[in-house]
């Protein structure tokens, strides 16, 4: 698995959600980087940018299997992703993609 810690996994997934509408706003950047060391942010950003969409989804699924063993942790994680999506106006593509991601994570 590519993540060394839950923090990396969560940041990677947040980057995915922030990019779903093809633009990352200043508010989204601030939300994602809050409480994350600059080195960690840079490392995860490089991983994220190197992956294609299929690799990204697979990485998120692997991370969720490793770091979200309970339904409660999965629900908290999905809420974190939804909170990021609401930082700017919720784009229909974000809503559809979040719904699909939630199904993959929670029903796998």
VOLO-983960 format. One record per atom (N, C-alpha, C): residue number from 0; atom name; z, x, y. Coordinates in Angstrom, 3 decimals, m for minus. Layout:
N
<NUM, 'CA', <Z, X, Y>> ...
% end
This chain:
108
<0, 'N', <0.000, 0.850, m1.185>> <0, 'CA', <0.000, 0.000, 0.000>> <0, 'C', <0.000, 0.889, 1.239>> <1, 'N', <m0.618, 0.419, 2.270>> <1, 'CA', <m0.804, 1.248, 3.462>> <1, 'C', <0.382, 1.277, 4.419>> <2, 'N', <1.318, 0.360, 4.284>> <2, 'CA', <2.427, 0.281, 5.232>> <2, 'C', <3.643, 1.035, 4.712>> <3, 'N', <4.234, 1.824, 5.600>> <3, 'CA', <5.442, 2.576, 5.249>> <3, 'C', <6.716, 1.797, 5.531>> <4, 'N', <6.587, 0.717, 6.300>> <4, 'CA', <7.758, m0.069, 6.685>> <4, 'C', <7.323, m1.482, 7.061>> <5, 'N', <8.270, m2.409, 7.007>> <5, 'CA', <7.998, m3.798, 7.376>> <5, 'C', <7.506, m3.886, 8.820>> <6, 'N', <8.051, m3.044, 9.679>> <6, 'CA', <7.648, m3.040, 11.094>> <6, 'C', <6.148, m2.777, 11.233>> <7, 'N', <5.626, m1.837, 10.453>> <7, 'CA', <4.191, m1.540, 10.494>> <7, 'C', <3.378, m2.746, 10.023>> <8, 'N', <3.817, m3.352, 8.934>> <8, 'CA', <3.124, m4.527, 8.410>> <8, 'C', <3.083, m5.651, 9.439>> <9, 'N', <4.227, m5.949, 10.036>> <9, 'CA', <4.281, m7.040, 11.007>> <9, 'C', <3.421, m6.749, 12.232>> <10, 'N', <3.454, m5.529, 12.712>> <10, 'CA', <2.643, m5.165, 13.872>> <10, 'C', <1.159, m5.283, 13.546>> <11, 'N', <0.767, m4.836, 12.381>> <11, 'CA', <m0.626, m4.914, 11.932>> <11, 'C', <m1.084, m6.387, 11.910>> <12, 'N', <m0.260, m7.261, 11.360>> <12, 'CA', <m0.598, m8.686, 11.306>> <12, 'C', <m0.668, m9.283, 12.713>> <13, 'N', <0.232, m8.875, 13.581>> <13, 'CA', <0.178, m9.344, 14.966>> <13, 'C', <m1.113, m8.898, 15.647>> <14, 'N', <m1.536, m7.673, 15.381>> <14, 'CA', <m2.796, m7.188, 15.948>> <14, 'C', <m3.964, m8.046, 15.473>> <15, 'N', <m3.914, m8.434, 14.211>> <15, 'CA', <m4.963, m9.301, 13.673>> <15, 'C', <m4.995, m10.623, 14.424>> <16, 'N', <m3.862, m11.247, 14.570>> <16, 'CA', <m3.802, m12.548, 15.258>> <16, 'C', <m4.247, m12.417, 16.708>> <17, 'N', <m3.806, m11.362, 17.376>> <17, 'CA', <m4.186, m11.171, 18.786>> <17, 'C', <m5.693, m11.001, 18.944>> <18, 'N', <m6.346, m10.471, 17.931>> <18, 'CA', <m7.785, m10.200, 18.036>> <18, 'C', <m8.667, m11.351, 17.557>> <19, 'N', <m8.069, m12.422, 17.068>> <19, 'CA', <m8.859, m13.519, 16.501>> <19, 'C', <m9.812, m14.164, 17.498>> <20, 'N', <m9.469, m14.184, 18.763>> <20, 'CA', <m10.353, m14.773, 19.768>> <20, 'C', <m11.188, m13.704, 20.469>> <21, 'N', <m11.229, m12.509, 19.888>> <21, 'CA', <m12.052, m11.384, 20.340>> <21, 'C', <m11.621, m10.775, 21.663>> <22, 'N', <m10.415, m11.108, 22.115>> <22, 'CA', <m9.872, m10.452, 23.302>> <22, 'C', <m8.357, m10.370, 23.157>> <23, 'N', <m7.812, m9.255, 23.577>> <23, 'CA', <m6.365, m9.062, 23.523>> <23, 'C', <m5.880, m8.975, 24.967>> <24, 'N', <m5.010, m9.917, 25.332>> <24, 'CA', <m4.542, m9.980, 26.716>> <24, 'C', <m3.358, m9.038, 26.939>> <25, 'N', <m3.049, m8.821, 28.204>> <25, 'CA', <m1.878, m7.998, 28.554>> <25, 'C', <m0.596, m8.605, 27.989>> <26, 'N', <m0.497, m9.921, 28.037>> <26, 'CA', <0.697, m10.591, 27.519>> <26, 'C', <0.816, m10.400, 26.005>> <27, 'N', <m0.305, m10.449, 25.303>> <27, 'CA', <m0.281, m10.220, 23.858>> <27, 'C', <0.118, m8.778, 23.555>> <28, 'N', <m0.429, m7.841, 24.321>> <28, 'CA', <m0.054, m6.436, 24.138>> <28, 'C', <1.437, m6.239, 24.352>> <29, 'N', <1.971, m6.869, 25.385>> <29, 'CA', <3.407, m6.750, 25.669>> <29, 'C', <4.239, m7.346, 24.535>> <30, 'N', <3.821, m8.493, 24.015>> <30, 'CA', <4.534, m9.133, 22.915>> <30, 'C', <4.537, m8.233, 21.678>> <31, 'N', <3.378, m7.664, 21.361>> <31, 'CA', <3.264, m6.842, 20.159>> <31, 'C', <4.034, m5.531, 20.265>> <32, 'N', <4.036, m4.931, 21.422>> <32, 'CA', <4.634, m3.608, 21.570>> <32, 'C', <6.134, m3.648, 21.862>> <33, 'N', <6.662, m4.838, 22.097>> <33, 'CA', <8.091, m4.989, 22.398>> <33, 'C', <8.934, m4.454, 21.232>> <34, 'N', <9.749, m3.458, 21.517>> <34, 'CA', <10.660, m2.910, 20.518>> <34, 'C', <10.025, m1.997, 19.491>> <35, 'N', <8.769, m1.604, 19.713>> <35, 'CA', <8.059, m0.738, 18.765>> <35, 'C', <7.850, 0.628, 19.413>> <36, 'N', <8.151, 1.679, 18.682>> <36, 'CA', <7.940, 3.037, 19.201>> <36, 'C', <6.449, 3.257, 19.461>> <37, 'N', <6.151, 4.015, 20.494>> <37, 'CA', <4.758, 4.281, 20.860>> <37, 'C', <3.978, 4.915, 19.721>> <38, 'N', <4.622, 5.811, 18.976>> <38, 'CA', <3.942, 6.481, 17.861>> <38, 'C', <3.586, 5.473, 16.766>> <39, 'N', <4.494, 4.562, 16.497>> <39, 'CA', <4.246, 3.528, 15.488>> <39, 'C', <3.106, 2.631, 15.933>> <40, 'N', <3.139, 2.224, 17.194>> <40, 'CA', <2.085, 1.361, 17.718>> <40, 'C', <0.733, 2.053, 17.591>> <41, 'N', <0.663, 3.311, 17.968>> <41, 'CA', <m0.595, 4.060, 17.902>> <41, 'C', <m1.088, 4.182, 16.454>> <42, 'N', <m0.186, 4.524, 15.549>> <42, 'CA', <m0.532, 4.680, 14.135>> <42, 'C', <m1.086, 3.375, 13.555>> <43, 'N', <m0.403, 2.276, 13.802>> <43, 'CA', <m0.827, 0.984, 13.265>> <43, 'C', <m2.128, 0.543, 13.921>> <44, 'N', <m2.271, 0.792, 15.202>> <44, 'CA', <m3.499, 0.442, 15.901>> <44, 'C', <m4.697, 1.180, 15.300>> <45, 'N', <m4.518, 2.436, 14.984>> <45, 'CA', <m5.604, 3.208, 14.356>> <45, 'C', <m5.954, 2.652, 12.978>> <46, 'N', <m4.947, 2.276, 12.196>> <46, 'CA', <m5.199, 1.661, 10.879>> <46, 'C', <m5.971, 0.359, 11.051>> <47, 'N', <m5.507, m0.462, 11.988>> <47, 'CA', <m6.124, m1.765, 12.201>> <47, 'C', <m7.586, m1.619, 12.624>> <48, 'N', <m7.848, m0.727, 13.538>> <48, 'CA', <m9.208, m0.558, 14.041>> <48, 'C', <m10.154, 0.020, 12.993>> <49, 'N', <m9.615, 0.750, 12.028>> <49, 'CA', <m10.441, 1.349, 10.984>> <49, 'C', <m10.842, 0.342, 9.906>> <50, 'N', <m10.118, m0.771, 9.805>> <50, 'CA', <m10.362, m1.745, 8.741>> <50, 'C', <m11.343, m2.824, 9.165>> <51, 'N', <m12.120, m3.307, 8.191>> <51, 'CA', <m12.967, m4.472, 8.453>> <51, 'C', <m12.136, m5.732, 8.185>> <52, 'N', <m12.718, m6.914, 8.410>> <52, 'CA', <m11.958, m8.157, 8.283>> <52, 'C', <m11.402, m8.370, 6.871>> <53, 'N', <m12.196, m8.098, 5.864>> <53, 'CA', <m11.733, m8.293, 4.489>> <53, 'C', <m10.575, m7.352, 4.171>> <54, 'N', <m10.676, m6.101, 4.594>> <54, 'CA', <m9.596, m5.137, 4.368>> <54, 'C', <m8.327, m5.558, 5.110>> <55, 'N', <m8.512, m6.100, 6.294>> <55, 'CA', <m7.371, m6.540, 7.085>> <55, 'C', <m6.620, m7.668, 6.389>> <56, 'N', <m7.344, m8.672, 5.942>> <56, 'CA', <m6.700, m9.796, 5.256>> <56, 'C', <m6.028, m9.308, 3.976>> <57, 'N', <m6.686, m8.453, 3.219>> <57, 'CA', <m6.098, m7.922, 1.986>> <57, 'C', <m4.830, m7.127, 2.294>> <58, 'N', <m4.855, m6.336, 3.349>> <58, 'CA', <m3.664, m5.566, 3.740>> <58, 'C', <m2.515, m6.484, 4.128>> <59, 'N', <m2.822, m7.558, 4.840>> <59, 'CA', <m1.782, m8.508, 5.228>> <59, 'C', <m1.207, m9.197, 3.989>> <60, 'N', <m2.049, m9.544, 3.039>> <60, 'CA', <m1.564, m10.170, 1.809>> <60, 'C', <m0.700, m9.210, 0.999>> <61, 'N', <m1.100, m7.955, 0.911>> <61, 'CA', <m0.292, m6.955, 0.206>> <61, 'C', <1.046, m6.750, 0.910>> <62, 'N', <1.015, m6.681, 2.236>> <62, 'CA', <2.247, m6.517, 3.008>> <62, 'C', <3.172, m7.707, 2.851>> <63, 'N', <2.605, m8.894, 2.848>> <63, 'CA', <3.452, m10.080, 2.708>> <63, 'C', <4.087, m10.127, 1.321>> <64, 'N', <3.347, m9.698, 0.300>> <64, 'CA', <3.914, m9.658, m1.052>> <64, 'C', <5.069, m8.658, m1.132>> <65, 'N', <4.939, m7.559, m0.421>> <65, 'CA', <5.963, m6.506, m0.466>> <65, 'C', <7.163, m6.804, 0.425>> <66, 'N', <6.927, m7.365, 1.588>> <66, 'CA', <7.990, m7.487, 2.584>> <66, 'C', <8.493, m8.913, 2.824>> <67, 'N', <7.840, m9.888, 2.216>> <67, 'CA', <8.245, m11.286, 2.429>> <67, 'C', <8.467, m11.975, 1.082>> <68, 'N', <9.524, m11.602, 0.382>> <68, 'CA', <9.722, m12.128, m0.971>> <68, 'C', <10.202, m13.585, m1.040>> <69, 'N', <10.705, m14.124, 0.066>> <69, 'CA', <11.236, m15.491, 0.021>> <69, 'C', <10.422, m16.417, 0.918>> <70, 'N', <10.515, m17.700, 0.631>> <70, 'CA', <9.825, m18.691, 1.460>> <70, 'C', <10.342, m18.663, 2.893>> <71, 'N', <11.635, m18.409, 3.056>> <71, 'CA', <12.227, m18.353, 4.394>> <71, 'C', <11.647, m17.192, 5.204>> <72, 'N', <11.521, m16.028, 4.591>> <72, 'CA', <10.932, m14.880, 5.284>> <72, 'C', <9.465, m15.125, 5.613>> <73, 'N', <8.757, m15.775, 4.712>> <73, 'CA', <7.353, m16.106, 4.961>> <73, 'C', <7.245, m17.060, 6.147>> <74, 'N', <8.087, m18.079, 6.190>> <74, 'CA', <8.059, m19.048, 7.286>> <74, 'C', <8.397, m18.383, 8.622>> <75, 'N', <9.399, m17.510, 8.634>> <75, 'CA', <9.751, m16.774, 9.860>> <75, 'C', <8.583, m15.923, 10.340>> <76, 'N', <7.924, m15.271, 9.397>> <76, 'CA', <6.782, m14.420, 9.724>> <76, 'C', <5.632, m15.252, 10.303>> <77, 'N', <5.310, m16.361, 9.678>> <77, 'CA', <4.242, m17.237, 10.176>> <77, 'C', <4.589, m17.721, 11.580>> <78, 'N', <5.846, m18.063, 11.820>> <78, 'CA', <6.258, m18.493, 13.162>> <78, 'C', <6.082, m17.384, 14.189>> <79, 'N', <6.334, m16.145, 13.781>> <79, 'CA', <6.134, m15.002, 14.675>> <79, 'C', <4.649, m14.872, 15.046>> <80, 'N', <3.790, m15.061, 14.063>> <80, 'CA', <2.349, m15.005, 14.320>> <80, 'C', <1.921, m16.136, 15.248>> <81, 'N', <2.454, m17.330, 15.023>> <81, 'CA', <2.124, m18.477, 15.878>> <81, 'C', <2.637, m18.270, 17.293>> <82, 'N', <3.817, m17.679, 17.429>> <82, 'CA', <4.358, m17.396, 18.766>> <82, 'C', <3.434, m16.460, 19.535>> <83, 'N', <2.909, m15.454, 18.857>> <83, 'CA', <1.969, m14.546, 19.526>> <83, 'C', <0.720, m15.305, 19.949>> <84, 'N', <0.201, m16.147, 19.072>> <84, 'CA', <m1.018, m16.891, 19.398>> <84, 'C', <m0.816, m17.795, 20.614>> <85, 'N', <0.415, m18.240, 20.844>> <85, 'CA', <0.709, m19.124, 21.972>> <85, 'C', <0.955, m18.373, 23.274>> <86, 'N', <0.996, m17.034, 23.212>> <86, 'CA', <1.244, m16.246, 24.426>> <86, 'C', <0.154, m16.515, 25.458>> <87, 'N', <m1.089, m16.602, 24.996>> <87, 'CA', <m2.155, m17.047, 25.879>> <87, 'C', <m2.593, m18.415, 25.355>> <88, 'N', <m3.618, m18.988, 25.931>> <88, 'CA', <m4.023, m20.313, 25.453>> <88, 'C', <m4.525, m20.210, 24.015>> <89, 'N', <m4.105, m21.130, 23.191>> <89, 'CA', <m4.436, m21.113, 21.774>> <89, 'C', <m5.901, m21.495, 21.579>> <90, 'N', <m6.688, m20.535, 21.169>> <90, 'CA', <m8.117, m20.719, 20.936>> <90, 'C', <m8.302, m21.441, 19.599>> <91, 'N', <m9.274, m22.351, 19.496>> <91, 'CA', <m9.492, m23.062, 18.221>> <91, 'C', <m9.712, m22.114, 17.028>> <92, 'N', <m10.361, m20.977, 17.265>> <92, 'CA', <m10.586, m20.017, 16.188>> <92, 'C', <m9.254, m19.429, 15.710>> <93, 'N', <m8.347, m19.195, 16.658>> <93, 'CA', <m7.020, m18.688, 16.293>> <93, 'C', <m6.284, m19.710, 15.432>> <94, 'N', <m6.354, m20.954, 15.834>> <94, 'CA', <m5.663, m22.014, 15.108>> <94, 'C', <m6.182, m22.126, 13.675>> <95, 'N', <m7.492, m22.108, 13.513>> <95, 'CA', <m8.082, m22.214, 12.181>> <95, 'C', <m7.738, m20.995, 11.323>> <96, 'N', <m7.824, m19.821, 11.909>> <96, 'CA', <m7.527, m18.596, 11.164>> <96, 'C', <m6.051, m18.511, 10.791>> <97, 'N', <m5.179, m18.906, 11.699>> <97, 'CA', <m3.746, m18.922, 11.404>> <97, 'C', <m3.427, m19.888, 10.267>> <98, 'N', <m4.073, m21.018, 10.274>> <98, 'CA', <m3.865, m21.995, 9.214>> <98, 'C', <m4.289, m21.421, 7.868>> <99, 'N', <m5.432, m20.765, 7.836>> <99, 'CA', <m5.907, m20.139, 6.594>> <99, 'C', <m4.973, m19.026, 6.148>> <100, 'N', <m4.540, m18.198, 7.076>> <100, 'CA', <m3.631, m17.104, 6.747>> <100, 'C', <m2.302, m17.643, 6.215>> <101, 'N', <m1.814, m18.699, 6.830>> <101, 'CA', <m0.560, m19.314, 6.370>> <101, 'C', <m0.700, m19.803, 4.926>> <102, 'N', <m1.819, m20.436, 4.608>> <102, 'CA', <m2.052, m20.911, 3.252>> <102, 'C', <m2.086, m19.750, 2.263>> <103, 'N', <m2.754, m18.677, 2.645>> <103, 'CA', <m2.837, m17.509, 1.756>> <103, 'C', <m1.465, m16.878, 1.509>> <104, 'N', <m0.683, m16.769, 2.559>> <104, 'CA', <0.627, m16.109, 2.447>> <104, 'C', <1.646, m17.005, 1.739>> <105, 'N', <1.675, m18.255, 2.096>> <105, 'CA', <2.743, m19.135, 1.610>> <105, 'C', <2.447, m19.761, 0.244>> <106, 'N', <1.203, m19.776, m0.158>> <106, 'CA', <0.872, m20.457, m1.397>> <106, 'C', <0.283, m19.526, m2.443>> <107, 'N', <0.479, m18.249, m2.235>> <107, 'CA', <m0.075, m17.284, m3.176>> <107, 'C', <0.887, m17.041, m4.307>> 
% end
